[in-house]
Amino acid sequence: MFDIKEELKKLPDSPGVYLHKDEFGQIIYVGKAISLKKRVSQYFQSSRNHSPKTVDMVKHIKEFEYINCGSEMEALILECNLIKKYKPKYNILLRDDKTYPYIKVTLNEDFPRVIKTRRLVNDGSKYFGPYADVTSVNIIIDLLNSMYSLKRCKTLSFNKSFKPCLNYHIHQCQGLCTGNVTREEYKVSVDKALEFLSGKTGELVRLIKDEMNAASDEERYEDAAIYRDYLYAIEALSEKQRVVLSSPENIDVVLVEEGLSGCHALLFTVREGKLSGRESFFLGDGIKEDKDILLSEFIKRYYFENVMIPKQILVSSNPADKELLEEYLSRERGSNVSITLPQRGEKKALLDVIRRDALLMLSNLDERANRQIEKNEKVYEGLKEIFGEDAKKIHRVESYDISNIFGVDSVGAMVVFEDGVPLKKAYRRFKIKTIEGANDVGSLTEVLFRRFRNAVSGMPGFEILPDAIFMDGGEGQIGSAKDVLNALGLTDIIVCGMVKDDKHRTRAILYNGEEYPLRGKPELFSYVGAIQEEVHRFAIDYHRNLRNKSVQVSVLDKIPGVGPGRKADLLSKFGSVEAIKNASIVEISSVVPESVAREIKRFFEA
C-alpha cells in the first residue's frame, strides 16, 4: 500500500521530475521541480491556492514516483520527453484547432526536394509558412517541381542498376538516378526555388505569364488554364503576407487567451518582416490557470515538438520559467533566443495589432464552438432515442468500409469522429491479406480484428478505443464487429449499422435488430450521413490509388515491346491506361512503332 505521507518525507531537496499516478497505475501528470520535496508536497497541502484542474487531479493521485536530475535544464528536457511518451490526462497536450501546412525544402539531402509538411523537424531542412491556403500550397509545390524539374522520389542514393521512373521519361525530373547530373548543377534549380519561396517571385511569374500566353495563342487551352492556376496560387499566398516590421526579421508572437470555447494558445508567425501565418491550439476547457503558467507550458510543448525556433518570441505576458525557457531554446537553436514582452516601439505596435487579430480569431473560434455545441446537443437527443442513456458516453465514433472491384485490390478503411468532427490524423487504412474475392463481411472481420488486436496489445496509434462503431451496412456487418469485440473482451462498445435507401442515401440507423429512420431529424441525419460518406470516400480513395499504381506498374509492362521509355511516352501522350486501351492503332502508332501498336491493341482486346 502506497502511503503518500510517508513517501513525501523521502523526497530529496534536489531537481527532478515527478509522475503522479491514479488507482490503476496510469500516469496522469508529469511535472518538473527545482526541489522535488517542496514542489510535490505542495499538491497535498491546502487547496485554497490550487486551480480547479489541480484540485480535481489531486483527488485522483494514489501514488507518485520521481526521477532525480542533475539540473533544472535536465529536468525540463526529461519532463518534455515523458509528456510526449505518456500523454498524461492533466498535462497540457496541444490539440491544434487547425494545423496549417509548411513548404519544406529538404536541404539535409544531397538532392533536396520541395514537399508539403505539417510537422517541423530539426533535420537541417528549410521551412516556409505556415500557410492557410492548402490548395495554393499544393499548386505551388507542383509548380516548383515542374518548372525546375526537381526530384520527387524519396530515394536518397541510387545504385548502378536503378532505373529512371516515369517523371524522368516525361521530362518532369532531371534524372539524378542516371548519374548525369551533378550536385552543383542540381543546386542551381534548388536555389531558384528557394528564391521564389523567399518572396522573389518576379522572374518565375514572368516566365509563367509567357508560357500561358504562348499556350493560349497555340489554342492549348488546358495548358493555359494550368498556368493561370499557378498565378492564382502565387497571388493567394503572397496577399496573405502583410508587412508588419520595417526590418526583415523572423519572429513568433504567442498569446494565451480564454473564451467561451475554452483556453487557446494563439501563435502568429512573422517571416522576413511579413505576417505569414497564424495557428490556434486548444489548451482545454475551464482550466483557470494563471496565463504565465499556461504560456510557459505552451512554449515548452510547442517548441519541443516544432523546432523551427526564431531568434525572438514576443509574448503578451512573461511566462513562468522565462530564463530557463530562453536557455533551452537558445541551446536548441544554436544561438541566443529571447522571450520579450515589448513595452514601446515598433514591436509593441506589432503586439497590439496582433492582440486585436487574436481577439477576433478567438471570437470566431467561440462562434464555431457554440454552433458545434448546439449541433451536438441535437444529435445527442436523436442518439438518446436509439441508445438510451448509453448515448451520454458517445464522444468517439469509428466507422469501417471495404472497397474493391470484383474482389481485386481489396482494402479496408477506418475513419474517426470525435464530438461530431472528423479526426483525420486517427484515420487508418488496411490492405486485405486473408480474404480472397469480393467478400465484404469477411474483409471487415479481418480489418476489425487487426484494429482491435492492435488496441489490446497497446500498439501506438490504435490504443484509444471508440465509444461506438457505426458500420457501413446491415446485420452482416454488425455481426462481424460484435464477433470480433466479444472475442477480444471489448463488450462495452456500442455497435450499430448505417442503412442506405435505393438511391444510396443515408436512411436509418440499425441497432439491436430495429431500424430507426432519420427522416425529420436533420442534425442526426447530417451527422450519420457525414460519417457514412466519409468512410466510403476514404475507402474508395485508397483503393483507387492502389489500383492506379497496380495498373501503371503491371498492365503495360506485360505488353511485348513496351519498356519503361515507351510506357512513359504512352502515358504522357494519352494520360491513362484506359485512354491507351480506347485509342486506335493509328493514334498509338504516333507514339510507338506500328508493330508495337498492334501488340498493344491485341493485348487489350484479349
C-alpha positions as CSV (number, residue, x, y, z in Angstrom):
1,M,0.0,0.0,0.0
2,F,1.5,3.4,-1.1
3,D,1.5,5.8,1.9
4,I,1.6,9.3,0.4
5,K,2.5,11.0,3.7
6,E,5.5,8.6,4.3
7,E,6.7,8.8,0.7
8,L,6.6,12.7,0.9
9,K,9.2,12.5,3.7
10,K,11.6,10.6,1.5
11,L,11.6,13.1,-1.4
12,P,15.0,14.8,-2.0
13,D,15.6,18.5,-1.9
14,S,17.0,18.5,-5.5
15,P,15.9,19.0,-9.1
16,G,14.0,16.3,-10.8
17,V,10.8,15.1,-12.5
18,Y,7.8,13.7,-10.7
19,L,5.0,11.4,-12.1
20,H,1.5,11.3,-10.4
21,K,-0.5,8.1,-10.9
22,D,-4.1,7.1,-10.4
23,E,-5.6,4.0,-8.8
24,F,-4.9,1.9,-11.9
25,G,-1.2,2.9,-12.0
26,Q,-1.8,5.2,-15.0
27,I,0.4,8.3,-15.2
28,I,-2.0,11.3,-15.0
29,Y,0.6,14.1,-14.7
30,V,4.3,14.8,-15.2
31,G,6.0,17.8,-13.8
32,K,9.5,19.2,-13.1
33,A,10.8,20.9,-10.0
34,I,13.9,22.7,-8.7
35,S,13.2,20.9,-5.4
36,L,11.2,17.7,-5.6
37,K,10.5,17.8,-1.9
38,K,8.9,21.3,-1.9
39,R,7.0,21.0,-5.2
40,V,5.4,17.6,-4.7
41,S,4.4,18.4,-1.1
42,Q,2.5,21.5,-2.3
43,Y,-0.1,19.3,-4.0
44,F,-1.1,17.7,-0.7
45,Q,-1.3,20.9,1.3
46,S,-4.2,23.4,1.5
47,S,-6.1,23.6,-1.8
48,R,-7.1,27.3,-1.5
49,N,-4.4,28.4,-3.9
50,H,-4.9,25.5,-6.3
51,S,-6.6,25.9,-9.7
52,P,-9.8,23.8,-10.3
53,K,-7.8,21.5,-12.5
54,T,-5.2,20.8,-9.8
55,V,-7.9,20.2,-7.2
56,D,-9.5,17.6,-9.5
57,M,-6.2,16.0,-10.2
58,V,-5.2,15.7,-6.6
59,K,-8.4,13.7,-5.9
60,H,-7.1,11.0,-8.3
61,I,-3.5,10.8,-7.1
62,K,-3.0,7.5,-5.4
63,E,0.8,7.3,-5.7
64,F,3.8,9.1,-7.3
65,E,7.3,8.4,-8.3
66,Y,10.2,10.7,-9.1
67,I,13.5,10.8,-11.1
68,N,16.5,12.8,-9.8
69,C,18.1,15.1,-12.3
70,G,21.5,17.0,-12.3
71,S,20.0,20.3,-13.1
72,E,16.7,22.1,-13.8
73,M,17.5,22.1,-17.5
74,E,17.9,18.3,-17.5
75,A,14.6,18.1,-15.6
76,L,12.9,20.3,-18.3
77,I,14.1,18.1,-21.1
78,L,13.1,14.9,-19.3
79,E,9.7,16.3,-18.5
80,C,9.0,17.1,-22.1
81,N,10.1,13.6,-23.2
82,L,7.9,11.9,-20.6
83,I,4.9,14.0,-21.5
84,K,5.4,13.2,-25.2
85,K,5.6,9.5,-24.3
86,Y,2.8,9.1,-21.8
87,K,0.4,11.9,-22.8
88,P,-0.9,12.3,-19.3
89,K,-4.5,13.4,-18.8
90,Y,-3.8,16.5,-16.7
91,N,-0.9,17.9,-18.7
92,I,-1.5,20.4,-21.4
93,L,-1.4,18.4,-24.7
94,L,-1.5,20.6,-27.8
95,R,-4.5,19.9,-29.9
96,D,-4.4,22.3,-32.9
97,D,-7.7,23.7,-34.0
98,K,-6.2,23.9,-37.4
99,T,-2.7,23.0,-38.2
100,Y,-1.6,24.9,-41.3
101,P,0.9,23.4,-43.8
102,Y,4.5,24.5,-44.4
103,I,6.6,24.1,-47.6
104,K,9.7,22.2,-46.8
105,V,13.0,22.1,-48.8
106,T,15.0,19.1,-47.7
107,L,18.4,20.7,-47.6
108,N,19.7,17.9,-45.5
109,E,19.6,15.6,-48.6
110,D,22.2,15.5,-51.4
111,F,19.5,16.3,-53.9
112,P,16.8,18.4,-52.0
113,R,13.1,18.0,-52.6
114,V,10.2,20.6,-52.2
115,I,7.4,19.0,-50.2
116,K,4.4,19.8,-48.0
117,T,4.5,19.1,-44.3
118,R,2.6,19.9,-41.1
119,R,5.5,18.9,-38.8
120,L,8.6,20.9,-38.1
121,V,11.6,18.8,-37.5
122,N,15.2,19.8,-36.7
123,D,16.8,17.9,-39.6
124,G,18.5,20.7,-41.5
125,S,15.6,21.4,-43.8
126,K,14.3,24.9,-44.6
127,Y,10.7,25.7,-43.9
128,F,8.4,28.3,-45.3
129,G,5.0,29.2,-43.9
130,P,2.7,28.3,-42.3
131,Y,0.1,29.0,-45.0
132,A,-3.7,29.0,-44.6
133,D,-4.5,28.2,-48.2
134,V,-3.7,24.4,-48.5
135,T,-4.8,24.3,-52.2
136,S,-2.4,27.0,-53.1
137,V,0.4,25.3,-51.3
138,N,-0.2,22.1,-53.3
139,I,-0.2,24.1,-56.6
140,I,3.0,26.0,-55.7
141,I,4.8,22.7,-54.9
142,D,3.6,21.2,-58.2
143,L,4.8,24.5,-59.9
144,L,8.3,24.4,-58.5
145,N,8.7,20.7,-59.2
146,S,7.5,21.1,-62.8
147,M,9.3,24.4,-63.7
148,Y,12.6,23.4,-62.2
149,S,12.4,19.6,-62.8
150,L,13.1,18.8,-59.1
151,K,13.5,15.4,-57.6
152,R,10.2,14.0,-56.3
153,C,11.1,10.5,-55.1
154,K,12.2,9.7,-51.5
155,T,15.2,7.6,-52.7
156,L,18.4,9.1,-51.2
157,S,21.0,7.1,-53.1
158,F,21.0,5.3,-56.5
159,N,22.9,2.2,-57.4
160,K,24.0,1.4,-60.9
161,S,21.0,-0.9,-61.6
162,F,18.5,1.8,-60.6
163,K,16.0,2.5,-63.4
164,P,14.6,6.0,-64.0
165,C,11.0,6.5,-63.1
166,L,8.1,7.9,-65.1
167,N,8.9,11.5,-64.1
168,Y,12.2,11.3,-65.9
169,H,10.7,10.0,-69.1
170,I,8.1,12.7,-69.3
171,H,10.8,15.4,-68.5
172,Q,9.5,16.2,-65.0
173,C,12.8,15.2,-63.3
174,Q,16.4,15.8,-64.3
175,G,17.2,12.1,-63.8
176,L,19.6,12.2,-60.9
177,C,19.4,8.4,-60.8
178,T,21.1,8.3,-64.2
179,G,24.3,9.9,-62.8
180,N,24.3,12.5,-65.5
181,V,23.5,15.4,-63.1
182,T,26.0,16.8,-60.5
183,R,25.0,18.2,-57.1
184,E,26.3,21.6,-58.3
185,E,24.1,21.6,-61.4
186,Y,21.0,20.5,-59.4
187,K,21.7,23.1,-56.7
188,V,21.1,25.9,-59.3
189,S,17.5,24.7,-59.6
190,V,17.0,24.4,-55.8
191,D,18.4,27.9,-55.3
192,K,15.8,29.3,-57.7
193,A,13.0,27.5,-55.8
194,L,14.4,28.9,-52.5
195,E,14.5,32.4,-54.0
196,F,10.9,32.1,-55.1
197,L,9.7,30.8,-51.7
198,S,11.6,33.7,-50.0
199,G,9.4,36.2,-51.9
200,K,11.4,36.9,-55.0
201,T,8.6,35.8,-57.4
202,G,9.1,38.2,-60.3
203,E,11.3,36.0,-62.5
204,L,9.0,32.9,-62.3
205,V,5.8,35.0,-62.6
206,R,7.1,36.5,-65.9
207,L,8.0,33.0,-67.2
208,I,4.6,31.6,-66.3
209,K,2.8,34.5,-68.0
210,D,4.9,33.9,-71.1
211,E,4.1,30.2,-71.1
212,M,0.4,30.9,-70.5
213,N,0.2,33.4,-73.4
214,A,2.0,31.1,-75.7
215,A,-0.3,28.2,-74.8
216,S,-3.3,30.4,-75.4
217,D,-2.0,31.6,-78.8
218,E,-1.5,28.0,-79.8
219,E,-5.0,27.1,-78.6
220,R,-3.6,24.8,-75.9
221,Y,-6.3,26.0,-73.5
222,E,-5.9,23.2,-70.9
223,D,-2.2,24.1,-70.5
224,A,-3.1,27.8,-70.4
225,A,-5.5,27.1,-67.6
226,I,-2.8,25.3,-65.6
227,Y,-0.5,28.3,-65.9
228,R,-3.4,30.6,-64.8
229,D,-3.9,28.5,-61.7
230,Y,-0.2,28.8,-60.9
231,L,-0.6,32.6,-61.0
232,Y,-3.7,32.5,-58.8
233,A,-1.8,30.3,-56.2
234,I,1.2,32.7,-56.2
235,E,-1.2,35.6,-55.6
236,A,-3.1,33.7,-52.9
237,L,0.0,33.0,-50.8
238,S,1.5,36.4,-51.4
239,E,-1.5,38.6,-50.5
240,K,-1.8,36.9,-47.1
241,Q,1.6,38.2,-46.1
242,R,1.4,41.8,-45.0
243,V,4.4,43.8,-44.0
244,V,4.4,44.4,-40.2
245,L,8.1,45.2,-39.5
246,S,10.5,47.6,-41.2
247,S,13.4,45.1,-41.0
248,P,13.3,41.5,-42.5
249,E,13.1,39.7,-39.1
250,N,11.8,36.3,-38.2
251,I,9.6,36.5,-35.0
252,D,6.9,34.4,-33.4
253,V,4.2,36.1,-31.4
254,V,2.5,33.9,-28.7
255,L,-0.6,34.8,-26.8
256,V,-2.8,32.8,-24.4
257,E,-6.5,33.8,-24.4
258,E,-9.6,32.3,-22.8
259,G,-13.1,32.5,-24.4
260,L,-16.4,30.7,-24.3
261,S,-14.9,27.8,-26.3
262,G,-12.1,27.3,-23.8
263,C,-8.5,28.3,-23.5
264,H,-6.4,28.7,-26.6
265,A,-2.8,29.5,-27.4
266,L,-2.6,31.7,-30.5
267,L,0.7,31.7,-32.5
268,F,1.4,34.3,-35.2
269,T,4.5,33.9,-37.4
270,V,6.4,36.8,-38.9
271,R,8.9,35.8,-41.6
272,E,11.2,38.3,-43.4
273,G,9.2,41.1,-41.6
274,K,5.9,39.9,-43.0
275,L,3.0,38.3,-41.1
276,S,2.9,35.0,-42.8
277,G,0.5,32.8,-40.8
278,R,-1.3,32.0,-37.6
279,E,-2.3,28.9,-35.7
280,S,-4.5,28.2,-32.7
281,F,-4.1,25.4,-30.2
282,F,-6.8,24.3,-27.8
283,L,-5.5,24.0,-24.3
284,G,-8.6,22.9,-22.5
285,D,-12.0,23.8,-21.1
286,G,-12.2,25.9,-17.9
287,I,-8.5,25.5,-17.0
288,K,-8.4,28.7,-14.9
289,E,-4.6,28.6,-14.6
290,D,-2.5,31.7,-14.5
291,K,-1.7,32.9,-18.0
292,D,2.1,32.9,-17.3
293,I,1.9,29.2,-16.4
294,L,-0.1,28.3,-19.4
295,L,2.2,30.4,-21.6
296,S,5.2,28.6,-20.2
297,E,3.6,25.2,-20.8
298,F,2.6,26.0,-24.3
299,I,6.1,27.3,-25.2
300,K,7.7,24.1,-23.8
301,R,5.2,21.8,-25.6
302,Y,5.3,23.6,-29.0
303,Y,9.0,24.3,-29.4
304,F,9.9,20.9,-28.1
305,E,7.9,19.3,-30.9
306,N,8.4,22.1,-33.5
307,V,12.0,23.1,-33.6
308,M,11.8,26.0,-36.2
309,I,12.8,28.4,-33.4
310,P,13.1,32.1,-34.2
311,K,15.6,34.5,-32.7
312,Q,12.8,36.3,-30.8
313,I,9.4,35.3,-29.4
314,L,7.1,38.2,-28.4
315,V,4.6,37.4,-25.7
316,S,1.6,39.1,-24.2
317,S,2.8,38.3,-20.6
318,N,6.1,37.0,-19.2
319,P,5.9,33.2,-18.9
320,A,6.9,31.3,-15.8
321,D,10.5,30.0,-16.0
322,K,11.3,32.6,-18.6
323,E,15.1,32.4,-18.2
324,L,15.1,28.6,-18.2
325,L,13.0,28.6,-21.4
326,E,15.3,31.1,-23.1
327,E,18.3,28.9,-22.1
328,Y,16.7,25.8,-23.5
329,L,15.5,27.4,-26.8
330,S,18.9,29.1,-27.3
331,R,20.6,25.7,-26.9
332,E,18.3,24.1,-29.4
333,R,18.6,26.9,-31.9
334,G,22.4,27.2,-31.6
335,S,22.2,30.9,-30.9
336,N,20.6,33.3,-28.5
337,V,16.8,33.3,-28.3
338,S,14.9,36.0,-26.3
339,I,11.3,35.9,-25.0
340,T,10.2,39.5,-24.9
341,L,7.2,41.5,-23.6
342,P,7.7,44.7,-25.7
343,Q,6.9,48.0,-23.9
344,R,7.4,50.5,-26.7
345,G,8.3,51.0,-30.3
346,E,7.6,49.0,-33.4
347,K,7.3,45.6,-31.7
348,K,4.9,47.0,-29.1
349,A,2.7,48.3,-32.0
350,L,3.0,44.8,-33.7
351,L,1.9,43.1,-30.5
352,D,-1.1,45.5,-30.2
353,V,-2.1,44.7,-33.8
354,I,-1.9,41.0,-33.2
355,R,-3.8,41.3,-30.0
356,R,-6.7,42.7,-32.0
357,D,-6.4,39.9,-34.5
358,A,-6.3,37.4,-31.7
359,L,-9.5,38.7,-30.1
360,L,-11.2,38.5,-33.5
361,M,-9.8,35.0,-34.0
362,L,-11.0,33.9,-30.6
363,S,-14.4,35.3,-31.3
364,N,-14.6,33.2,-34.4
365,L,-13.5,30.1,-32.5
366,D,-16.1,30.8,-29.9
367,E,-18.8,31.2,-32.5
368,R,-17.7,28.0,-34.3
369,A,-17.6,26.1,-30.9
370,N,-21.1,27.3,-30.0
371,R,-22.5,26.2,-33.3
372,Q,-20.9,22.8,-32.8
373,I,-22.2,22.5,-29.2
374,E,-25.8,23.3,-30.4
375,K,-25.5,20.8,-33.2
376,N,-24.1,18.1,-30.8
377,E,-26.9,18.7,-28.4
378,K,-29.5,18.0,-31.1
379,V,-27.5,15.0,-32.3
380,Y,-27.4,13.7,-28.7
381,E,-31.2,14.0,-28.4
382,G,-31.5,11.8,-31.5
383,L,-29.0,9.3,-30.3
384,K,-30.7,9.1,-26.9
385,E,-33.9,7.9,-28.6
386,I,-31.9,5.0,-30.1
387,F,-29.3,4.1,-27.5
388,G,-31.0,5.4,-24.3
389,E,-28.7,6.6,-21.5
390,D,-25.7,5.0,-23.3
391,A,-25.8,7.9,-25.7
392,K,-24.1,10.1,-23.0
393,K,-20.8,8.3,-23.4
394,I,-20.7,8.5,-27.3
395,H,-17.9,11.0,-27.9
396,R,-15.6,9.0,-30.2
397,V,-17.2,7.1,-33.2
398,E,-15.3,4.9,-35.6
399,S,-16.7,3.6,-38.9
400,Y,-15.4,1.0,-41.4
401,D,-15.9,0.2,-45.0
402,I,-14.4,-2.1,-47.7
403,S,-13.6,-1.2,-51.3
404,N,-12.7,-3.4,-54.2
405,I,-13.6,-4.2,-57.8
406,F,-14.7,-7.9,-58.2
407,G,-12.5,-8.7,-55.2
408,V,-9.3,-7.2,-56.7
409,D,-7.1,-4.9,-54.6
410,S,-9.5,-5.2,-51.7
411,V,-8.9,-2.6,-48.9
412,G,-10.4,-1.6,-45.7
413,A,-10.8,2.0,-44.3
414,M,-11.4,3.3,-40.7
415,V,-12.5,6.9,-40.0
416,V,-12.9,8.6,-36.7
417,F,-15.2,11.3,-35.5
418,E,-14.9,13.0,-32.1
419,D,-17.8,15.1,-30.9
420,G,-19.1,15.3,-34.4
421,V,-15.8,16.4,-36.0
422,P,-13.6,14.2,-38.2
423,L,-10.3,13.4,-36.6
424,K,-8.2,12.7,-39.7
425,K,-5.0,12.0,-38.0
426,A,-6.6,9.0,-36.5
427,Y,-7.8,7.5,-39.8
428,R,-6.3,4.1,-40.7
429,R,-6.0,2.1,-43.9
430,F,-5.7,-1.7,-44.3
431,K,-4.8,-4.0,-47.2
432,I,-6.9,-7.2,-47.0
433,K,-4.5,-10.1,-46.5
434,T,-6.5,-13.2,-45.6
435,I,-9.7,-12.9,-47.7
436,E,-9.9,-13.6,-51.4
437,G,-12.6,-12.3,-53.7
438,A,-15.5,-9.9,-53.1
439,N,-16.3,-10.9,-49.5
440,D,-17.1,-7.7,-47.7
441,V,-18.1,-9.2,-44.4
442,G,-15.1,-11.4,-44.3
443,S,-12.8,-8.5,-45.1
444,L,-14.5,-6.3,-42.4
445,T,-13.9,-9.1,-39.9
446,E,-10.2,-9.1,-40.8
447,V,-9.9,-5.3,-40.6
448,L,-11.8,-5.1,-37.2
449,F,-9.7,-7.9,-35.7
450,R,-6.4,-6.3,-36.8
451,R,-7.6,-2.9,-35.5
452,F,-8.7,-4.1,-32.0
453,R,-6.0,-6.7,-31.6
454,N,-3.5,-3.8,-32.0
455,A,-5.5,-1.8,-29.4
456,V,-5.4,-4.7,-26.9
457,S,-1.7,-5.1,-27.4
458,G,-1.1,-1.3,-26.9
459,M,0.2,-0.6,-30.3
460,P,0.8,3.2,-30.8
461,G,-1.9,4.8,-33.0
462,F,-4.5,2.2,-32.0
463,E,-4.6,2.4,-28.2
464,I,-7.7,4.7,-28.0
465,L,-10.9,2.8,-28.2
466,P,-14.2,4.1,-29.7
467,D,-17.3,4.6,-27.7
468,A,-19.4,3.4,-30.7
469,I,-18.9,1.8,-34.1
470,F,-21.1,2.9,-36.9
471,M,-20.8,0.1,-39.5
472,D,-21.5,0.9,-43.1
473,G,-24.0,-1.8,-43.7
474,G,-26.6,-4.1,-42.1
475,E,-26.8,-7.2,-39.9
476,G,-23.9,-9.0,-41.5
477,Q,-21.5,-6.1,-40.9
478,I,-22.8,-5.5,-37.4
479,G,-22.4,-9.2,-36.6
480,S,-18.8,-9.3,-37.8
481,A,-18.0,-6.3,-35.5
482,K,-19.7,-7.9,-32.5
483,D,-17.9,-11.2,-33.0
484,V,-14.5,-9.5,-33.0
485,L,-15.3,-7.4,-30.0
486,N,-16.6,-10.3,-28.0
487,A,-13.6,-12.4,-28.9
488,L,-11.3,-9.7,-27.6
489,G,-13.3,-8.9,-24.5
490,L,-14.3,-5.4,-25.6
491,T,-18.1,-5.7,-24.9
492,D,-18.8,-2.2,-23.8
493,I,-18.5,-0.7,-27.3
494,I,-21.9,0.2,-29.0
495,V,-22.3,-1.3,-32.5
496,C,-24.9,-0.1,-35.0
497,G,-25.3,-0.1,-38.8
498,M,-25.9,2.8,-41.2
499,V,-28.6,1.9,-43.7
500,K,-29.0,3.4,-47.2
501,D,-32.0,3.7,-49.4
502,D,-32.3,2.6,-53.1
503,K,-30.6,5.8,-54.2
504,H,-27.6,5.2,-51.9
505,R,-28.5,7.9,-49.4
506,T,-28.4,7.5,-45.7
507,R,-31.8,6.4,-44.4
508,A,-31.7,4.9,-40.9
509,I,-29.7,3.5,-38.1
510,L,-29.9,-0.2,-37.4
511,Y,-29.5,-1.2,-33.7
512,N,-30.4,-4.4,-31.9
513,G,-32.4,-5.6,-34.9
514,E,-34.5,-2.5,-35.2
515,E,-34.3,0.3,-37.7
516,Y,-34.6,4.0,-36.6
517,P,-35.4,6.3,-39.5
518,L,-33.6,9.6,-39.7
519,R,-36.3,11.5,-41.6
520,G,-37.4,14.5,-39.7
521,K,-34.1,14.7,-37.7
522,P,-31.9,16.9,-39.8
523,E,-29.0,17.2,-37.3
524,L,-28.8,13.4,-36.7
525,F,-29.3,12.8,-40.4
526,S,-26.4,15.1,-41.2
527,Y,-24.2,13.5,-38.5
528,V,-24.7,9.9,-39.6
529,G,-24.6,10.9,-43.3
530,A,-21.3,12.6,-42.9
531,I,-19.8,9.6,-41.2
532,Q,-21.1,7.2,-43.9
533,E,-20.0,9.4,-46.8
534,E,-16.5,10.0,-45.2
535,V,-15.7,6.3,-44.7
536,H,-17.0,5.5,-48.2
537,R,-14.8,8.3,-49.7
538,F,-11.7,7.3,-47.7
539,A,-12.0,3.6,-48.7
540,I,-12.6,4.4,-52.4
541,D,-9.7,6.9,-52.5
542,Y,-7.3,4.3,-51.0
543,H,-8.5,1.6,-53.4
544,R,-8.2,3.9,-56.4
545,N,-4.7,4.9,-55.5
546,L,-3.6,1.2,-55.2
547,R,-5.4,0.3,-58.4
548,N,-3.8,3.1,-60.4
549,K,-0.3,2.1,-59.1
550,S,-1.0,-1.5,-59.9
551,V,-2.3,-0.7,-63.4
552,Q,0.6,1.5,-64.3
553,V,3.2,-0.9,-62.9
554,S,1.8,-4.2,-64.2
555,V,-0.5,-3.9,-67.2
556,L,1.7,-2.0,-69.7
557,D,4.7,-3.9,-68.5
558,K,3.1,-7.2,-69.7
559,I,2.8,-6.0,-73.3
560,P,5.7,-7.2,-75.6
561,G,7.7,-4.3,-76.9
562,V,6.7,-1.8,-74.2
563,G,9.6,-0.9,-72.0
564,P,9.9,1.9,-69.4
565,G,10.6,4.5,-72.1
566,R,7.7,3.6,-74.3
567,K,5.4,3.2,-71.3
568,A,6.3,6.8,-70.2
569,D,5.7,8.1,-73.8
570,L,2.3,6.5,-74.0
571,L,1.2,7.7,-70.6
572,S,2.5,11.2,-71.4
573,K,0.5,11.2,-74.7
574,F,-2.8,9.6,-73.6
575,G,-2.8,10.4,-69.8
576,S,-4.1,7.0,-68.6
577,V,-4.1,3.3,-69.4
578,E,-7.8,3.5,-70.1
579,A,-7.2,6.1,-72.8
580,I,-4.5,3.9,-74.4
581,K,-6.9,1.0,-74.4
582,N,-9.5,3.0,-76.2
583,A,-7.1,4.6,-78.7
584,S,-6.9,3.4,-82.3
585,I,-3.8,1.7,-83.8
586,V,-3.2,4.9,-85.9
587,E,-3.2,7.0,-82.7
588,I,-0.9,4.7,-80.8
589,S,1.4,4.5,-83.8
590,S,2.1,8.2,-83.5
591,V,4.0,7.3,-80.3
592,V,5.4,3.8,-80.8
593,P,6.2,1.7,-83.9
594,E,3.1,0.2,-85.7
595,S,4.1,-3.3,-84.8
596,V,4.1,-2.4,-81.1
597,A,0.8,-0.5,-81.5
598,R,-0.7,-3.7,-82.9
599,E,0.6,-5.7,-79.9
600,I,-1.0,-3.1,-77.6
601,K,-4.4,-3.4,-79.3
602,R,-4.1,-7.2,-79.4
603,F,-3.3,-7.2,-75.6
604,F,-6.3,-5.1,-74.6
605,E,-8.7,-6.9,-76.9
606,A,-7.8,-10.1,-75.3
